[in-house]
Amino acid sequence: MTRIVFYSAQFLPYLPESCQVNPGAYGFELALWLSNALIRFDIVTSYPLRP
């Protein structure tokens, strides 16, 4: 398994650390930032759809 660790003030948690499901892991914040960045290139994202 590959693990990437980086630090950035752009991915601060929306909820306090004690409320995080996985403390120290902010995948939602990263996904939201990426989604907002992609929309500038007319690439629309959404939540995964269930079959």
N, C-alpha and C positions, 0 to 999 in steps of 0.2 A: 504494500500500500504506500502510495506517495502522500506525503504531508507537506503542505506549503504554509509557512508562517511568515506573516509580515505585519507591520504596525503602520497605522494611518489614522489621523484624526477624522477622516471622512467616513469611517465605519464605526462610529461610536454607537453603543447600544441605545435603543429607544426606551427600553425598560431598565430599571436598576439591576445590577449584577445578581442580586439575590432572587430575582424573578426569572432569570434566564434558565431555559431548559438545560443547556450545556454552557455553564459559566466559562467565559473566555473564548467562546466560539460564536462568531457573529455572522453566520451564513445568510440570514435574512437581510441584514443591513447591506451586505455585499451584493446579494441578488437584486435588491431594490435599486442600489446605485447603478448596477449594470443595466437593469431594465430602463432606467431613466436615461442612461447614456446611449443605449441602442435606439430609443425613440427619436433621437436627433438625426438618425440615418434612416428614418422611416421603417425601422424594424420593430414591429409590435410584439410584445411578449405577453404571456398570461400564465395563470396557474396551470399545472398539468391537468389534463382531462382524463376522467376515468373511462375505461372502455365500456 
